[in-house]
Amino acid sequence: MPSTVQLKPGVVFGETYKQLVKACKDGGYALPAVNIVGTNSLNAVLESAAKNKSDVIIQLSNGGAEFYAGMGFGDSFKAKVLGAVAAAQHVHLLAEHYGVCVVLHTDHANKKLVPWVEALIEEGRKYKEKHGVPLFTSHMIDLSEEELDYNISESARILKLLDALDMSIEIELGCTGGEEDGVGSDDIDDARLYTQPEDVLLAYETLTPLGHFSVAASFGNVHGVYKPGNVDLRPDILKNSQALVQEKNGLEANPIDLVFHGGSGSEKAKITEAISYGVFKMNIDTDTQFAFAEAIGDYVEAHPMAFNYQIDPENGEPYKKLYDPRKWLREAEKSMIARLDEAFVDLGSKGKSLATSKDHAVAA
């Protein structure tokens, strides 16, 4: 059933974020979460969301934020902070004009990256003082490699800081396999790839009084794309976790706001099943990266002379119109948009934007 909720287009936070999450779960759909590294990938996400009339989640890893600031910046930590701030300001400026609602999020931050999140919280505090709204919608604290008690207690500490700024937290219980921007490992005991429902219950009962949170519960998901059969997704883990929290707290179905990490390459049936258990967000970084790169490779193969000569050595023809970065970067954007078109359909969010303005800035 279509949601009757309408929100102002732009970055959502606090109550508007919770309304958007509820609409996803009530409507049986999820939003793609796309890691961006620069204006090209960021604008491609906004364009595809507008084209598909869907809301979307834009996020940065620490490495993506550093790249956004520029790899020649010199101070790696400061680049991670300022790159994230610059990207967030870009989204705040443009999202409203694209006519969609955007969840603005930072991705995996393990124990060593907690200072990065704390620095962004301080930047968010200054931004809210000046503009009246948070800089980001939410931040992720991924302490899944640590002991459970530390994971939850440290997440609780950070959530108190975020809640004061009308922001949310995403935590991880159980480990997502693979590695992404220096976070994670291929050497993980298989048992840790499957979250225990009792751990979800503990997190729910500890964090609920403190503010809004979402849980990246592991059910065999792995960063990257692998041969069929190498990844054993078990969405029943999510079902059992929801059922336990529901039973112990006398709640309605699917009380936890769940996140699906490592969604690239997943079987569509498993995606649909996971959504039915309360997943409102799915990360697809690997697939969108490949789509971006594949288009550039195709373009270079189609115009090899333009990437070796400014002027054709035989006929004197200038190649400027072909090697112009706007040509091949635009092809990369279009390819990424096409992959996101598929994701909006797979996740069921196409045509379901809650944004009040339907005058999108993207041509049909």
Secondary structure as UniProt FT lines:
FT   STRAND          10..11
FT   HELIX           14..27
FT   STRAND          31..35
FT   HELIX           39..52
FT   STRAND          56..60
FT   HELIX           62..69
FT   TURN            71..72
FT   HELIX           76..98
FT   STRAND          101..106
FT   HELIX           111..113
FT   HELIX           114..131
FT   STRAND          138..141
FT   TURN            144..145
FT   HELIX           148..163
FT   TURN            164..166
FT   STRAND          168..173
FT   STRAND          177..180
FT   TURN            181..182
FT   STRAND          183..185
FT   HELIX           190..193
FT   HELIX           197..207
FT   TURN            208..210
FT   STRAND          213..217
FT   TURN            228..229
FT   HELIX           236..249
FT   STRAND          258..260
FT   TURN            264..265
FT   HELIX           268..276
FT   TURN            277..278
FT   STRAND          279..283
FT   HELIX           285..302
FT   HELIX           304..307
FT   TURN            313..315
FT   HELIX           320..323
FT   HELIX           325..346
FT   TURN            347..348
FT   TURN            350..351
//
